[in-house]
Amino acid sequence: MILPRTPGSLAFRLFLSAVVVTALVLLVVGVVLSSLYRAGAERAFDRRLDVYLKTIVGGIANSAVSAGAGLPDPQALTDPLFIFPFSGWYWQMARLDSADLVVRRSRSLPEGSLPTLESLGVEERPGGVREGYAPGPERQNLRLVERMLDLGQDGRYLITVAGDASEIEEEITNFNLALVGTFGVLGVAFLLIVLFQVRFGLKPLSRIQEALANVRSGKAERLEGDYPEEIAPLVSEVNALIDANKEIVERARTHVGNLAHALKTPLSVLLNEAGNREDPLAVRVRDQAEVMRDQVGHHLERARMAARVSVVASVCDVAPIVTGLARTMEKIHRTKDLAIDVVVGDEDIRFRGERHDLEEMIGNLIDNACKWAAARVEVSVVMETRGAGDRSYFRVTIDDDGPGLSPGKRAEVRRRGRRLDESKPGSGLGLSIVHELAALYGGRFEMNTAPLGGLRTELVLPAV
């Protein structure tokens, strides 16, 4: 199942873009809704203040106060909010046409006076009404509604009604908290839906990955199954590439076989002509023909190895191969009375490659250890931790109690055809072939000092 794990993955990019778009959309919608709710809350609050304002205006108009008289007391405003001192709810009326400014205030405003919105630069709305915020007594934030009332000969009045704006802010805060909680739940739900869509939409890519792994491990030869039309061309191209690669490998194998047969005959003729003659020319021809045959055999074998490795279409069990080779080597070197101990950490270890190649690599190493060992050879097989690209590897370790090799000689024996002791049988190609075969499979071949005192050879190869 595809998960948004790494920044470079398609799932991560799709999920990240969904997160960014969702966050931006919810943020913009949240800001718009909060602004609309604030405007609605202010309108509702202003309507409440306007009711009080109209009550005072009605009281002044009914009293028909003449110029120079005092201000009427709006008896209709009996709300306790206008009685308790500094309650946050105030009214104030001022007669502007008298010689001296006459001001009457609510009992909730025992001292000072309310600021005028005109002095604060608030523009007048149709109907001579101003609405806005202003600081009040006790550092209160007030919402004010202010109106100019002109009764002609009965006087000109400035009437102001104020309410505690903290009610608006508290209501808006509660709304914003509810909005954030609701949008948070919606955002999480939406992202879960997006995550499901990403998983469901990219699942065919996961199937392609599994199919390619099966091809690489030898469980399948081609990508099989039905795929969406968007990636069906990709599957077709991969299958065409696999078929073309197989065709190239088969053609290379044919050429290698033809070359082998073409070279064997001339070399055999040269060796036969030289025969057992001991004259300098015959000896030189015979020696050089032997060198040519070894070199041709080495390069042909390397070409065959490369052809086999290029298309890995099989797997094999490691434990029976190692055990069988150990028993075979005990019989071959029975004159030395060797003890070959085999320890396999996991019986289910399988090699991703040709059985013949694994037998050749391990057989060469065990045979080499038996040639140099004094009395004991130890062979162990264990799984390695996952390497690059999450590929699995296993390690084959072969120790002997022979004389061992110095670091300089270890590098020298890797060279093909190089033998440090001509008294030992062999062509000198064994360790070179092991090294090159391991490299072709993406593995490693290492040599160190064994705990037994001799040489330790280690082979790391891909596992299934």
Kinemage of the C-alpha trace (Angstrom):
@kinemage 1
@onewidth
@group {chain A} dominant
@subgroup {mainchain}
@vectorlist {calphas} color= white
{ca met a 1} P 0.000 0.000 0.000
{ca ile a 2} L 1.353 3.403 -0.998
{ca leu a 3} L 1.896 5.851 1.851
{ca pro a 4} L 3.158 9.453 1.705
{ca arg a 5} L 6.531 8.673 3.257
{ca thr a 6} L 9.259 10.471 1.356
{ca pro a 7} L 9.254 14.026 -0.060
{ca gly a 8} L 10.045 12.748 -3.548
{ca ser a 9} L 7.137 10.301 -3.814
{ca leu a 10} L 3.986 10.956 -5.815
{ca ala a 11} L 1.856 10.068 -2.787
{ca phe a 12} L 3.665 12.673 -0.673
{ca arg a 13} L 3.277 15.350 -3.338
{ca leu a 14} L -0.433 14.660 -3.783
{ca phe a 15} L -1.014 14.562 -0.042
{ca leu a 16} L 1.024 17.728 0.561
{ca ser a 17} L -0.818 19.635 -2.178
{ca ala a 18} L -4.136 18.510 -0.687
{ca val a 19} L -3.009 19.676 2.769
{ca val a 20} L -1.938 23.080 1.438
{ca val a 21} L -5.098 23.609 -0.636
{ca thr a 22} L -7.340 22.434 2.211
{ca ala a 23} L -5.607 24.700 4.711
{ca leu a 24} L -5.855 27.718 2.396
{ca val a 25} L -9.524 27.086 1.555
{ca leu a 26} L -10.497 26.568 5.190
{ca leu a 27} L -8.502 29.620 6.238
{ca val a 28} L -10.133 31.866 3.631
{ca val a 29} L -13.616 30.508 4.350
{ca gly a 30} L -13.011 30.844 8.086
{ca val a 31} L -11.902 34.467 7.759
{ca val a 32} L -14.898 35.284 5.548
{ca leu a 33} L -17.378 33.580 7.885
{ca ser a 34} L -15.842 35.247 10.920
{ca ser a 35} L -16.071 38.652 9.231
{ca leu a 36} L -19.681 38.044 8.213
{ca tyr a 37} L -20.570 36.916 11.714
{ca arg a 38} L -18.875 39.978 13.215
{ca ala a 39} L -20.848 42.235 10.890
{ca gly a 40} L -24.082 40.431 11.799
{ca ala a 41} L -23.329 40.608 15.521
{ca glu a 42} L -22.621 44.325 15.251
{ca arg a 43} L -25.854 44.893 13.315
{ca ala a 44} L -27.858 43.030 15.963
{ca phe a 45} L -26.137 44.991 18.723
{ca asp a 46} L -26.740 48.264 16.882
{ca arg a 47} L -30.418 47.438 16.490
{ca arg a 48} L -30.614 46.982 20.236
{ca leu a 49} L -28.909 50.331 20.805
{ca asp a 50} L -31.157 51.913 18.198
{ca val a 51} L -34.240 50.847 20.160
{ca tyr a 52} L -32.897 52.681 23.202
{ca leu a 53} L -32.004 55.658 21.009
{ca lys a 54} L -35.491 55.873 19.545
{ca thr a 55} L -36.968 55.639 23.042
{ca ile a 56} L -34.989 58.684 24.106
{ca val a 57} L -35.848 60.566 20.894
{ca gly a 58} L -39.542 59.831 21.451
{ca gly a 59} L -39.342 61.093 24.998
{ca ile a 60} L -37.716 64.353 23.905
{ca ala a 61} L -40.224 64.912 21.087
{ca asn a 62} L -43.210 64.303 23.376
{ca ser a 63} L -41.960 66.634 26.048
{ca ala a 64} L -41.798 69.517 23.522
{ca val a 65} L -39.161 71.340 25.534
{ca ser a 66} L -38.891 75.004 24.646
{ca ala a 67} L -35.626 76.776 24.063
{ca gly a 68} L -33.829 77.571 27.275
{ca ala a 69} L -35.647 74.884 29.283
{ca gly a 70} L -34.015 71.918 30.905
{ca leu a 71} L -33.585 68.449 29.457
{ca pro a 72} L -36.302 65.824 29.908
{ca asp a 73} L -35.665 62.644 31.840
{ca pro a 74} L -36.369 59.607 29.600
{ca gln a 75} L -38.546 57.674 32.006
{ca ala a 76} L -39.122 54.950 29.427
{ca leu a 77} L -35.556 53.671 29.882
{ca thr a 78} L -36.103 51.517 32.955
{ca asp a 79} L -33.514 48.853 32.056
{ca pro a 80} L -31.353 48.144 35.172
{ca leu a 81} L -28.260 48.204 32.920
{ca phe a 82} L -28.599 52.013 32.784
{ca ile a 83} L -28.818 52.239 36.597
{ca phe a 84} L -25.857 50.222 37.899
{ca pro a 85} L -22.696 52.405 37.938
{ca phe a 86} L -20.205 51.653 35.205
{ca ser a 87} L -22.284 48.755 33.939
{ca gly a 88} L -21.050 49.401 30.416
{ca trp a 89} L -24.474 50.582 29.259
{ca tyr a 90} L -24.954 54.345 29.100
{ca trp a 91} L -27.061 57.022 27.503
{ca gln a 92} L -26.302 60.663 27.177
{ca met a 93} L -28.235 63.653 25.759
{ca ala a 94} L -26.918 67.168 25.210
{ca arg a 95} L -28.829 70.282 24.131
{ca leu a 96} L -26.681 72.186 21.699
{ca asp a 97} L -28.714 75.363 21.095
{ca ser a 98} L -28.645 76.669 24.655
{ca ala a 99} L -26.205 79.320 25.851
{ca asp a 100} L -24.571 76.788 28.115
{ca leu a 101} L -24.128 73.170 27.090
{ca val a 102} L -26.696 71.183 29.043
{ca val a 103} L -25.971 67.462 29.392
{ca arg a 104} L -28.036 64.717 31.031
{ca arg a 105} L -26.577 61.211 31.549
{ca ser a 106} L -27.779 57.821 32.711
{ca arg a 107} L -27.297 56.890 36.363
{ca ser a 108} L -24.832 54.222 35.233
{ca leu a 109} L -22.458 57.042 34.238
{ca pro a 110} L -21.926 58.882 37.544
{ca glu a 111} L -18.986 60.929 36.318
{ca gly a 112} L -17.422 62.030 33.042
{ca ser a 113} L -19.134 61.955 29.715
{ca leu a 114} L -19.226 59.797 26.609
{ca pro a 115} L -17.027 60.742 23.661
{ca thr a 116} L -18.751 61.845 20.479
{ca leu a 117} L -18.281 59.816 17.318
{ca glu a 118} L -18.164 63.048 15.334
{ca ser a 119} L -15.015 64.058 17.198
{ca leu a 120} L -13.534 60.628 16.430
{ca gly a 121} L -14.104 61.149 12.698
{ca val a 122} L -16.897 58.585 12.238
{ca glu a 123} L -18.901 59.400 9.137
{ca glu a 124} L -22.612 60.068 9.394
{ca arg a 125} L -24.980 57.526 7.885
{ca pro a 126} L -28.292 58.348 6.188
{ca gly a 127} L -30.773 59.547 8.827
{ca gly a 128} L -28.120 61.463 10.787
{ca val a 129} L -26.916 58.368 12.707
{ca arg a 130} L -23.306 57.457 13.499
{ca glu a 131} L -22.182 54.020 14.691
{ca gly a 132} L -18.765 53.007 15.939
{ca tyr a 133} L -16.422 52.046 18.759
{ca ala a 134} L -14.994 54.382 21.371
{ca pro a 135} L -13.228 54.082 24.718
{ca gly a 136} L -15.433 54.568 27.770
{ca pro a 137} L -15.016 54.860 31.540
{ca glu a 138} L -13.074 52.187 33.429
{ca arg a 139} L -11.192 51.415 30.175
{ca gln a 140} L -14.271 49.856 28.684
{ca asn a 141} L -14.586 49.346 24.947
{ca leu a 142} L -17.989 50.700 23.981
{ca arg a 143} L -20.175 50.388 20.925
{ca leu a 144} L -21.904 53.738 20.346
{ca val a 145} L -24.926 54.874 18.364
{ca glu a 146} L -25.168 58.609 18.015
{ca arg a 147} L -27.885 60.783 16.437
{ca met a 148} L -28.394 64.514 15.916
{ca leu a 149} L -32.034 65.576 16.604
{ca asp a 150} L -33.176 68.974 15.332
{ca leu a 151} L -36.635 70.039 16.591
{ca gly a 152} L -36.447 73.608 15.265
{ca gln a 153} L -37.610 76.067 17.934
{ca asp a 154} L -37.815 73.189 20.450
{ca gly a 155} L -34.035 72.774 20.275
{ca arg a 156} L -31.166 70.748 18.798
{ca tyr a 157} L -30.019 67.631 20.662
{ca leu a 158} L -27.133 65.166 20.398
{ca ile a 159} L -28.246 61.802 21.735
{ca thr a 160} L -25.783 58.945 22.380
{ca val a 161} L -26.448 55.392 23.555
{ca ala a 162} L -23.504 53.071 24.346
{ca gly a 163} L -23.258 49.382 25.145
{ca asp a 164} L -20.446 47.182 26.375
{ca ala a 165} L -18.656 45.879 23.247
{ca ser a 166} L -17.204 42.956 25.206
{ca glu a 167} L -20.516 41.186 24.587
{ca ile a 168} L -19.840 41.381 20.844
{ca glu a 169} L -16.245 40.218 21.260
{ca glu a 170} L -17.276 37.347 23.531
{ca glu a 171} L -19.926 36.225 21.065
{ca ile a 172} L -17.481 36.445 18.158
{ca thr a 173} L -14.804 34.567 20.149
{ca asn a 174} L -17.244 31.758 20.926
{ca phe a 175} L -18.211 31.614 17.264
{ca asn a 176} L -14.557 31.542 16.155
{ca leu a 177} L -13.777 28.720 18.599
{ca ala a 178} L -16.735 26.727 17.308
{ca leu a 179} L -15.652 27.541 13.748
{ca val a 180} L -12.078 26.396 14.375
{ca gly a 181} L -13.281 23.149 15.959
{ca thr a 182} L -15.732 22.470 13.153
{ca phe a 183} L -13.219 23.289 10.423
{ca gly a 184} L -10.576 21.221 12.220
{ca val a 185} L -12.824 18.166 12.153
{ca leu a 186} L -13.756 18.876 8.516
{ca gly a 187} L -10.097 19.326 7.600
{ca val a 188} L -9.056 16.042 9.226
{ca ala a 189} L -11.978 14.228 7.595
{ca phe a 190} L -11.130 15.728 4.201
{ca leu a 191} L -7.450 14.790 4.509
{ca leu a 192} L -8.392 11.243 5.476
{ca ile a 193} L -10.531 11.097 2.354
{ca val a 194} L -7.620 12.456 0.304
{ca leu a 195} L -5.297 9.880 1.859
{ca phe a 196} L -7.715 7.124 0.888
{ca gln a 197} L -7.949 8.538 -2.646
{ca val a 198} L -4.156 8.687 -2.920
{ca arg a 199} L -3.818 5.103 -1.734
{ca phe a 200} L -6.611 3.865 -3.975
{ca gly a 201} L -5.497 5.907 -6.985
{ca leu a 202} L -1.821 4.916 -6.772
{ca lys a 203} L -2.417 1.271 -5.884
{ca pro a 204} L -1.761 0.154 -9.509
{ca leu a 205} L 1.764 1.577 -9.154
{ca ser a 206} L 2.248 -0.623 -6.117
{ca arg a 207} L 1.090 -3.587 -8.192
{ca ile a 208} L 3.642 -2.694 -10.882
{ca gln a 209} L 6.348 -2.545 -8.211
{ca glu a 210} L 5.403 -6.010 -6.943
{ca ala a 211} L 5.257 -7.358 -10.494
{ca leu a 212} L 8.729 -5.996 -11.282
{ca ala a 213} L 10.059 -7.519 -8.056
{ca asn a 214} L 8.626 -10.874 -9.140
{ca val a 215} L 10.335 -10.528 -12.530
{ca arg a 216} L 13.633 -9.643 -10.886
{ca ser a 217} L 13.386 -12.541 -8.425
{ca gly a 218} L 12.511 -15.020 -11.169
{ca lys a 219} L 8.932 -15.663 -10.019
{ca ala a 220} L 7.535 -14.191 -13.230
{ca glu a 221} L 8.812 -13.449 -16.717
{ca arg a 222} L 6.596 -10.472 -17.600
{ca leu a 223} L 4.223 -7.953 -16.006
{ca glu a 224} L 0.827 -9.587 -15.930
{ca gly a 225} L -2.630 -8.272 -15.017
{ca asp a 226} L -5.049 -5.491 -15.918
{ca tyr a 227} L -3.937 -1.913 -15.313
{ca pro a 228} L -5.666 1.477 -15.715
{ca glu a 229} L -5.423 3.021 -19.148
{ca glu a 230} L -3.114 5.765 -17.855
{ca ile a 231} L -0.327 3.304 -16.976
{ca ala a 232} L -1.164 0.464 -19.385
{ca pro a 233} L 1.288 1.920 -21.997
{ca leu a 234} L 4.030 1.898 -19.343
{ca val a 235} L 3.378 -1.792 -18.624
{ca ser a 236} L 3.496 -2.567 -22.343
{ca glu a 237} L 6.814 -0.745 -22.764
{ca val a 238} L 8.345 -2.539 -19.759
{ca asn a 239} L 7.251 -5.911 -21.144
{ca ala a 240} L 8.700 -4.972 -24.532
{ca leu a 241} L 11.969 -4.016 -22.818
{ca ile a 242} L 12.071 -7.353 -20.970
{ca asp a 243} L 11.465 -9.263 -24.225
{ca ala a 244} L 14.141 -7.247 -26.041
{ca asn a 245} L 16.611 -7.879 -23.212
{ca lys a 246} L 15.957 -11.609 -23.347
{ca glu a 247} L 16.478 -11.591 -27.094
{ca ile a 248} L 19.790 -9.763 -26.715
{ca val a 249} L 20.946 -12.220 -24.053
{ca glu a 250} L 20.019 -15.227 -26.180
{ca arg a 251} L 21.835 -13.722 -29.137
{ca ala a 252} L 24.904 -13.090 -26.965
{ca arg a 253} L 24.840 -16.674 -25.706
{ca thr a 254} L 24.703 -17.939 -29.278
{ca his a 255} L 27.649 -15.744 -30.283
{ca val a 256} L 29.650 -16.924 -27.262
{ca gly a 257} L 29.018 -20.556 -28.180
{ca asn a 258} L 29.959 -19.970 -31.810
{ca leu a 259} L 33.139 -18.182 -30.774
{ca ala a 260} L 34.085 -20.995 -28.422
{ca his a 261} L 33.766 -23.605 -31.160
{ca ala a 262} L 35.573 -21.370 -33.663
{ca leu a 263} L 38.609 -20.905 -31.389
{ca lys a 264} L 38.886 -24.408 -29.998
{ca thr a 265} L 39.760 -25.961 -33.351
{ca pro a 266} L 42.737 -23.657 -34.267
{ca leu a 267} L 44.148 -23.962 -30.738
{ca ser a 268} L 43.856 -27.744 -30.848
{ca val a 269} L 45.654 -27.784 -34.245
{ca leu a 270} L 48.526 -25.690 -32.827
{ca leu a 271} L 48.881 -27.962 -29.800
{ca asn a 272} L 48.783 -31.089 -31.962
{ca glu a 273} L 51.392 -29.686 -34.361
{ca ala a 274} L 53.686 -28.814 -31.462
{ca gly a 275} L 53.086 -32.297 -30.041
{ca asn a 276} L 55.856 -33.549 -27.809
{ca arg a 277} L 58.627 -31.893 -29.742
{ca glu a 278} L 61.207 -30.144 -27.591
{ca asp a 279} L 62.750 -27.752 -30.101
{ca pro a 280} L 62.520 -24.066 -29.095
{ca leu a 281} L 59.824 -23.195 -31.642
{ca ala a 282} L 57.577 -26.097 -30.635
{ca val a 283} L 57.985 -25.314 -26.933
{ca arg a 284} L 57.196 -21.650 -27.547
{ca val a 285} L 54.123 -22.528 -29.664
{ca arg a 286} L 52.912 -25.029 -27.092
{ca asp a 287} L 53.341 -22.626 -24.159
{ca gln a 288} L 51.649 -19.736 -25.931
{ca ala a 289} L 48.801 -21.948 -27.154
{ca glu a 290} L 48.195 -23.085 -23.557
{ca val a 291} L 48.131 -19.449 -22.420
{ca met a 292} L 45.740 -18.587 -25.252
{ca arg a 293} L 43.450 -21.474 -24.352
{ca asp a 294} L 43.339 -20.419 -20.689
{ca gln a 295} L 42.671 -16.809 -21.610
{ca val a 296} L 40.015 -17.713 -24.144
{ca gly a 297} L 38.374 -20.022 -21.627
{ca his a 298} L 38.419 -17.296 -18.980
{ca his a 299} L 36.904 -14.618 -21.214
{ca leu a 300} L 34.315 -16.983 -22.657
{ca glu a 301} L 33.282 -18.004 -19.160
{ca arg a 302} L 33.062 -14.353 -18.157
{ca ala a 303} L 30.858 -13.637 -21.172
{ca arg a 304} L 28.592 -16.544 -20.252
{ca met a 305} L 28.405 -15.270 -16.662
{ca ala a 306} L 27.432 -11.783 -17.817
{ca ala a 307} L 24.754 -13.218 -20.098
{ca arg a 308} L 23.264 -15.289 -17.296
{ca val a 309} L 23.305 -12.475 -14.753
{ca ser a 310} L 21.759 -9.915 -17.126
{ca val a 311} L 18.423 -11.750 -16.904
{ca val a 312} L 17.908 -13.337 -13.500
{ca ala a 313} L 14.996 -15.670 -13.994
{ca ser a 314} L 15.634 -18.302 -11.313
{ca val a 315} L 16.317 -18.750 -7.620
{ca cys a 316} L 17.858 -21.632 -5.701
{ca asp a 317} L 18.151 -22.814 -2.091
{ca val a 318} L 21.541 -22.110 -0.536
{ca ala a 319} L 21.661 -24.622 2.339
{ca pro a 320} L 21.596 -27.875 0.302
{ca ile a 321} L 24.170 -26.489 -2.157
{ca val a 322} L 26.633 -25.557 0.590
{ca thr a 323} L 26.119 -28.841 2.442
{ca gly a 324} L 26.507 -30.866 -0.748
{ca leu a 325} L 29.693 -29.043 -1.775
{ca ala a 326} L 31.192 -29.553 1.690
{ca arg a 327} L 30.559 -33.303 1.541
{ca thr a 328} L 31.986 -33.458 -1.996
{ca met a 329} L 35.150 -31.591 -0.970
{ca glu a 330} L 35.642 -33.954 1.984
{ca lys a 331} L 35.722 -36.836 -0.486
{ca ile a 332} L 38.027 -35.052 -2.946
{ca his a 333} L 40.507 -34.145 -0.178
{ca arg a 334} L 40.020 -37.296 1.873
{ca thr a 335} L 43.781 -37.921 1.917
{ca lys a 336} L 44.225 -34.859 4.158
{ca asp a 337} L 41.613 -36.102 6.676
{ca leu a 338} L 39.931 -32.675 6.827
{ca ala a 339} L 37.017 -31.768 9.085
{ca ile a 340} L 34.575 -29.458 7.258
{ca asp a 341} L 31.981 -27.915 9.588
{ca val a 342} L 28.893 -26.285 8.016
{ca val a 343} L 26.598 -23.922 9.940
{ca val a 344} L 23.517 -22.519 8.159
{ca gly a 345} L 21.727 -19.779 10.111
{ca asp a 346} L 18.509 -19.990 8.091
{ca glu a 347} L 17.474 -22.994 6.042
{ca asp a 348} L 15.139 -20.793 3.948
{ca ile a 349} L 17.908 -18.605 2.464
{ca arg a 350} L 17.555 -18.514 -1.322
{ca phe a 351} L 20.012 -17.132 -3.874
{ca arg a 352} L 18.654 -14.793 -6.557
{ca gly a 353} L 20.560 -16.229 -9.511
{ca glu a 354} L 21.700 -19.336 -11.339
{ca arg a 355} L 22.433 -22.476 -9.319
{ca his a 356} L 25.505 -23.199 -11.458
{ca asp a 357} L 27.026 -19.804 -10.635
{ca leu a 358} L 26.476 -20.257 -6.880
{ca glu a 359} L 28.021 -23.739 -6.997
{ca glu a 360} L 31.011 -22.386 -8.923
{ca met a 361} L 31.661 -19.534 -6.472
{ca ile a 362} L 31.228 -21.502 -3.242
{ca gly a 363} L 32.886 -24.601 -4.692
{ca asn a 364} L 35.990 -22.613 -5.675
{ca leu a 365} L 36.245 -21.078 -2.192
{ca ile a 366} L 35.765 -24.351 -0.283
{ca asp a 367} L 38.179 -26.136 -2.623
{ca asn a 368} L 40.785 -23.403 -2.128
{ca ala a 369} L 40.345 -23.601 1.666
{ca cys a 370} L 40.728 -27.384 1.592
{ca lys a 371} L 43.934 -27.130 -0.444
{ca trp a 372} L 45.599 -24.877 2.151
{ca ala a 373} L 43.959 -26.037 5.391
{ca ala a 374} L 45.916 -28.154 7.865
{ca ala a 375} L 43.017 -30.024 9.415
{ca arg a 376} L 39.894 -27.903 9.647
{ca val a 377} L 37.562 -25.784 7.488
{ca glu a 378} L 34.501 -23.918 8.770
{ca val a 379} L 31.640 -22.774 6.512
{ca ser a 380} L 28.787 -20.547 7.749
{ca val a 381} L 25.786 -19.012 5.965
{ca val a 382} L 23.798 -16.126 7.529
{ca met a 383} L 21.344 -13.483 6.360
{ca glu a 384} L 22.615 -9.928 6.112
{ca thr a 385} L 20.683 -6.765 6.962
{ca arg a 386} L 18.891 -5.124 4.080
{ca gly a 387} L 21.132 -3.124 1.782
{ca ala a 388} L 20.575 -0.367 -0.756
{ca gly a 389} L 17.122 -0.324 -2.310
{ca asp a 390} L 15.765 -2.647 0.428
{ca arg a 391} L 17.442 -5.649 -1.212
{ca ser a 392} L 18.263 -8.697 0.920
{ca tyr a 393} L 21.703 -10.315 1.013
{ca phe a 394} L 23.249 -13.396 2.588
{ca arg a 395} L 26.870 -13.971 3.614
{ca val a 396} L 28.910 -17.135 3.139
{ca thr a 397} L 32.036 -17.253 5.334
{ca ile a 398} L 34.755 -19.886 4.826
{ca asp a 399} L 37.637 -20.175 7.343
{ca asp a 400} L 40.631 -22.492 7.271
{ca asp a 401} L 43.534 -23.172 9.618
{ca gly a 402} L 46.182 -22.914 6.908
{ca pro a 403} L 49.064 -20.434 6.582
{ca gly a 404} L 46.796 -17.585 5.461
{ca leu a 405} L 47.725 -14.646 3.211
{ca ser a 406} L 49.189 -11.236 3.864
{ca pro a 407} L 47.186 -8.174 2.654
{ca gly a 408} L 49.562 -7.757 -0.285
{ca lys a 409} L 49.174 -11.358 -1.405
{ca arg a 410} L 45.386 -11.157 -1.035
{ca ala a 411} L 45.296 -8.408 -3.655
{ca glu a 412} L 47.655 -10.379 -5.879
{ca val a 413} L 45.589 -13.582 -5.954
{ca arg a 414} L 42.561 -11.612 -7.219
{ca arg a 415} L 44.392 -11.181 -10.527
{ca arg a 416} L 43.319 -13.829 -12.988
{ca gly a 417} L 45.783 -16.632 -13.614
{ca arg a 418} L 47.918 -15.648 -10.631
{ca arg a 419} L 49.118 -18.555 -8.485
{ca leu a 420} L 51.290 -18.055 -5.388
{ca asp a 421} L 52.289 -21.718 -5.154
{ca glu a 422} L 52.777 -23.696 -8.362
{ca ser a 423} L 52.855 -26.932 -6.337
{ca lys a 424} L 49.125 -26.669 -5.715
{ca pro a 425} L 46.833 -27.855 -8.528
{ca gly a 426} L 44.713 -25.360 -10.413
{ca ser a 427} L 44.811 -22.698 -13.118
{ca gly a 428} L 44.817 -19.633 -10.863
{ca leu a 429} L 41.445 -18.503 -12.226
{ca gly a 430} L 39.233 -19.652 -9.321
{ca leu a 431} L 39.364 -16.605 -7.020
{ca ser a 432} L 39.284 -14.254 -10.002
{ca ile a 433} L 36.116 -15.913 -11.291
{ca val a 434} L 34.544 -15.716 -7.800
{ca his a 435} L 35.373 -12.031 -7.546
{ca glu a 436} L 33.986 -11.191 -11.000
{ca leu a 437} L 30.859 -13.332 -10.605
{ca ala a 438} L 30.036 -11.752 -7.227
{ca ala a 439} L 30.446 -8.283 -8.732
{ca leu a 440} L 28.167 -9.170 -11.656
{ca tyr a 441} L 25.429 -10.174 -9.207
{ca gly a 442} L 25.855 -6.959 -7.237
{ca gly a 443} L 27.583 -8.718 -4.340
{ca arg a 444} L 31.048 -8.640 -2.760
{ca phe a 445} L 34.026 -10.942 -2.296
{ca glu a 446} L 36.339 -10.228 0.630
{ca met a 447} L 39.412 -11.854 2.177
{ca asn a 448} L 40.555 -11.466 5.792
{ca thr a 449} L 42.350 -13.349 8.549
{ca ala a 450} L 40.344 -16.252 9.961
{ca pro a 451} L 39.969 -16.887 13.710
{ca leu a 452} L 41.463 -20.329 13.022
{ca gly a 453} L 44.670 -18.613 11.911
{ca gly a 454} L 44.380 -19.120 8.186
{ca leu a 455} L 42.453 -17.303 5.453
{ca arg a 456} L 38.862 -16.133 5.749
{ca thr a 457} L 36.948 -15.674 2.500
{ca glu a 458} L 33.537 -13.983 2.599
{ca leu a 459} L 30.963 -13.940 -0.162
{ca val a 460} L 27.980 -11.543 0.017
{ca leu a 461} L 25.252 -12.267 -2.557
{ca pro a 462} L 21.637 -11.147 -3.185
{ca ala a 463} L 18.890 -13.189 -1.560
{ca val a 464} L 15.181 -13.562 -2.215
